[in-house]
């Protein structure tokens, strides 16, 4: 595996963290839960989806950015581990968002 350099770490941090932070902020603040793939207005409450999934995405993005900022101040031998950690947090954030949408945002019948 090729070693990661500082610029690679910053790019990964800005792309993954920035994308998730921006989308989470838009979904949460603009009540745009219906823009998510898999959203069905007959199954899910739009306000709950916007609040819960938007918050999950926002906090996941901020956590990725925080880890990237901390990684900038560490030695270059940790860059690969930090990038792997960011990708794992990214995947866990997606899984948590899907789980919360399915379990907590359903319309009660």
Secondary structure, DSSP 8 states (H G I E B T S, - for coil): -----HHHHHHHIIIIIHHHHHHHHHHHHTT-GGGSTT--TTTB-HHHHHHHHHHHHHHHHHHHHHHHHHHHTS-GGGHHHHHHHHHHHHHHHHHHHHHHHHHHSB---
